[in-house]
Amino acid sequence: MPSLPFTPLAVAVLIVSSAPAQTAASEAARALARLVPSGEALSYSIEWRLTHAGNARLSWAAGNTSGWQANLSLQSAGLVSRLYKIDTEYSSVLNDRLCVTSTLLKANEGSRRRETRATFDGERMRATLVDHDLVKNIVVSREIDILPCEHDVIGALYQLRAMNLEPGQSAQIPVSDGKKAALVRVEAQERESVKTASGAYKTIRYEAFLFNGVLYRRQARVFVWLSDDQRRLPVQVRVRMPFYIGTVTLQLQKQGKP
């Protein structure tokens, strides 16, 4: 994902034990089909240094044949947009077990224009990434080893929603962005109340250990608040980075259909 201050929305990563990863993924996929049978669209407001920094929209829908299609859009706003305009689109295709098969990132950040595609072959246990700098017209490709069932960060978020990790519990899941693959740990920490423009929620706070050299090199801590009910809505995401960057908070504004 791009290295902008609030891209870590996509950071919401969950986790299942790696040994039975494919079985756990299948169980989570069945639970997810009951949770959001017709898909959904979630809109977020992004705050950075106590100002409105942008907006994000996450949509999730059943695929044309089987599996799932996820889309994430990020746009800067206000002062942030004047300083460093961002208009980024990310999409991923997952199979019926939430294993990622392909991703596409179209990143427009300031003067940068990039298009990054990744494909994941579980049978060959290889991922191929092609990164195209549209400004300099430079194309770089690479391959990495992966497990038979990897998850991108959005698929991981939805799998977390399908799980029932209680405070004090933790788990792991294989996650890859096409550049690197890692087993990421998530901890269920505390029950907390969260109020957003979409309402007041009783939630469970999770911490996903995705940064600090695990999957991404950036120093950061990522927290995700899921509603403590059958919907398991991601109502808030917070990314705490070094003081010179600050904290970014995404809060749910509204929900609807994709």
Order of alpha helices (4+ residues) and beta strands (2+ residues): alpha-beta-beta-beta-alpha-beta-beta-beta-beta-beta-alpha-beta-beta-beta-beta-beta-beta
